[in-house]
Amino acid sequence: MSMLDMYLRWYEYSIEMLKKEVINIKRYTDIKKVVVLGMGGSGIVGDVLSALSIDNQMVSVNVVKDFYIPENIIDEKTFVLSISYSGNTLETINATRIALTKTDKVGVVASGGELLKIAKDNSLPYITVVGGLAPRAAFPMMLTASLKLLSSCGIQLLEEGDIVKALNILNNIDEAQRDSDKLFEFLKNSKIPTIVATTRYQALAIRTKNELNENAKMLARVEIAPELFHNDIVGWEGTQIKDKTLIINSDIDYENELLEFYENYLKENGVETYRLQLRGSLLERYLYGSLVVGLTSIKLANIRGIDPLQTKSIAMYKDMLK
Ligand code: PA5
């Protein structure tokens, strides 16, 4: 299946995911913190879960992208969610094994591999995602699977009805193609674009960077407001580089005012900008925004004569670890 086909099937796959069973369900009533373990296209699911928990008063989400986990991060009210599309990512496997020495409240999302074996051997709650895709192309399936596993275990980050409603936005393929055509036109001559968002949309900015890196084989920078006003903004005073900046709109008015202030500043400095206007709930914005930037990254790969699917350097790194 081509990379494009994988993205075009996001809606279909995610709906299938909703019907999938969580195995070894355990019900918890006192979880206050979720620690998500995962790297790359799987780890970004943790970043998005963390963003989705911003307005949740019961549970917070921390993300660990490493071989190890911070010593005091797990207490008796912590649930650890380990996500690896392949199930064979060493950082995630190692961090999961360490987590299991501290708690048995661990759940797994994977398509197979060693991580799935760990889940089965330890009777952990787990849910499998469809195999044979590029991990980053399985993003909404892993996100849906994670939300489903968490809610099955009594950890409600979002209401199920809100998740089902939000997934419908992935069915707007024609609109997403049009939006990605515009973004593609903006980015096609860019060498190292900057992606700007507020903290609420940081995970979408990182996702965008990662998609440009992995699919289009481009470099990209991420800057987050309001932090960027305390450093990055000064960098423009002394640089001759005027590469393009993509700005991801927020659903919060005052955040959009901050972004507008920055956009005007960039324009005065001769930098071309583009606003990615999203709509709907936080989850809808994350899903639709990810679809648009994913399609854009494939179009950028195509125009450069690059295969979006192959990630030779990641494979080289994983071989080195063996
Ligand atoms: O999207 C990709 O291909 C990568 O970023 C992978 O997600 C990353 O290497 C981790 O692998 P996995 O998702 O299988 O754990």
Boltz pocket constraint, residues with backbone or C-beta under 6 A from the ligand:
constraints:
  - pocket:
      binder: B
      contacts: [[A, 39], [A, 40], [A, 41], [A, 42], [A, 43], [A, 83], [A, 84], [A, 85], [A, 86], [A, 87], [A, 88], [A, 89], [A, 92], [A, 134], [A, 135], [A, 136], [A, 137], [A, 214], [A, 311], [A, 314]]
      max_distance: 6.0
